[in-house]
Amino acid sequence: SSPLNFLPPDYFDMIIIDEAHHSPANTWVAAVEHFGRAKVVKLTGTPIRTDGVELVGELVYKYKLSQAMAKGYVKSLRNFEYIPDKLFFTIDNDETTKYTKEQLLESGIRDEDWIRRSVAFSRECSESVVVESLKLLEKKRESTSVPHKIIAVACSIDHAEQIKQLYIDHGYRAEVIHSKQTPEKQLETKYDVENHRLDVIIHVAMLGEGYDHKYLSVAAIFRPFRNELP
């Protein structure tokens, strides 16, 4: 039962909303309206929503990402843009037909279709991104004893398994994590990352907000996105 059904409107003096870019959601709006006497503090690292909806409230404090990087609170971020010369995709594990990114997006494919229909980079494209990401990983590792690792995002579960095998073929320890695994399996994989038993973790729509591991230093993106938020 929702707390709105049994808690009085004056129950809270203050409501703190973390990940407040989600605060325009109906559930948050209803909660804030119900507890209308409470002060509301919103915290977010991503205040600009890609759908253009503005967050309600007065900006009282802003801490720049550049400041956090300078202080060492977060990693210094660098974008290495590497795109294979010709980027092709397959659908439904059919490697006989290849599609361009434009053909795929123009077809009206939805986010859930990536997983359901096993959309994937062509094997050649995946291989080229694997090789490039390993170059960056080794460049980071050669100058320090820090156990840098790769976090990779795949189009689908089948695609993630293909990418895993490519990394293994190059001599690196890799594992896949996705929502159809048991919670025990997911936890085991996360422990393997934490305890340096893996060099690469490949996920399918899993490790988004709230997941952090300080040695995940190279992000290998094996799929396009419709908007910039992911």
Disulfide bonds with the S-S distance in Angstrom:
none
